[in-house]
Amino acid sequence: MPATDEEVVARVLATDDRRAFAELVRRHQSAVRTLLRRLAAGDAALADDLAQEVFVKAWRGLSGFKGGARLSTWLHRIAWNTWASHARRAPAPEPPPPDPPRPQADAALDRRDLERAMATLRDEERAAIALAYGEDLTHEEAAEILGWPLGTLKTHVARGKEKLRRLLLAGAEVTP
Amino acid sequence: MTETRAPVDPLDELLARRAHLDDGGFTGRVMAGLPPPRPWLRALPLVLGGLAAAAVAAWILPGALDAATEALRAWRPAEVALPTAALGAAAAVAAVVYGWVSLALWE
């Protein structure tokens, strides 16, 4: 049975074990990079740079990780803070207009379509959706990470989803 | 009686889709970007342990300090004072210990 995140964290802290930390990176890289790609509206290079920064911060601050929260939640919080501080430094450029909907291809909507469409959302809507649908995060956890009341998060999620629905599924045969 | 299931929202499905991103060397880049290890911190227990072992040996072995002083007197050149010779010997021992610790921590 593989060691739990908490056990691996304990090993890293006890013996400065870099191999154990690499194991944590491997376990969580996909979720953190996916979150940042959504926040960065599909800019994979930027998202990966920021994700790298997230894990370096995690390495430096691992002794501050409290076992009460899940490691994934803690990493998502660092990712959000890293993104927010990047956005303050370099405000996002005007997003390009999304590609027109492709009615015949609605069944094949993929991650890239979604990321492109997310570029058209307002920052709050994009953040709310990216975190609320982040790996294993509940709406409560997402709201807590963003520092918003739960109701605010839900409002932004609903508005963002409505815009996405119009953009992505305009020509789709399947309607919710 | 047949159960009716709520229709699946394709947007929810798309948002919740958790395509796993391949590592593609990402972990390696993170590990290369970590701050370098602090060997002095890792060497500290070794050095302190070595010093403690030397102190215990000097205390337990009868006349060990006298023997070391005599050896130093015999080996030092006539024009070198005893404290200077002792300092030189200590520096030599420190260099050997440093080399040994560096080898032990070399990754």
Chai-1 contact restraints between the chains, C-beta under 6 A:
chainA,res_idxA,chainB,res_idxB,connection_type,confidence,min_distance_angstrom,max_distance_angstrom,comment,restraint_id
A,A22,B,T27,contact,1.0,0.0,6.0,A-B,restraint_1
A,A22,B,M31,contact,1.0,0.0,6.0,A-B,restraint_2
A,V25,B,T27,contact,1.0,0.0,6.0,A-B,restraint_3
A,V25,B,V30,contact,1.0,0.0,6.0,A-B,restraint_4
A,R26,B,T27,contact,1.0,0.0,6.0,A-B,restraint_5
A,Q29,B,F26,contact,1.0,0.0,6.0,A-B,restraint_6
A,S30,B,H20,contact,1.0,0.0,6.0,A-B,restraint_7
A,S30,B,L21,contact,1.0,0.0,6.0,A-B,restraint_8
A,R33,B,L21,contact,1.0,0.0,6.0,A-B,restraint_9
A,Q52,B,R29,contact,1.0,0.0,6.0,A-B,restraint_10
A,Q52,B,V30,contact,1.0,0.0,6.0,A-B,restraint_11
A,Q52,B,G33,contact,1.0,0.0,6.0,A-B,restraint_12
A,F55,B,V30,contact,1.0,0.0,6.0,A-B,restraint_13
A,V56,B,G33,contact,1.0,0.0,6.0,A-B,restraint_14
A,W59,B,L34,contact,1.0,0.0,6.0,A-B,restraint_15
A,L109,B,L14,contact,1.0,0.0,6.0,A-B,restraint_16
A,R111,B,A19,contact,1.0,0.0,6.0,A-B,restraint_17
A,L114,B,L14,contact,1.0,0.0,6.0,A-B,restraint_18
A,Y133,B,L15,contact,1.0,0.0,6.0,A-B,restraint_19
A,Y133,B,A16,contact,1.0,0.0,6.0,A-B,restraint_20
A,L164,B,L11,contact,1.0,0.0,6.0,A-B,restraint_21
A,R165,B,L11,contact,1.0,0.0,6.0,A-B,restraint_22
A,V174,B,P10,contact,1.0,0.0,6.0,A-B,restraint_23
A,P176,B,D9,contact,1.0,0.0,6.0,A-B,restraint_24
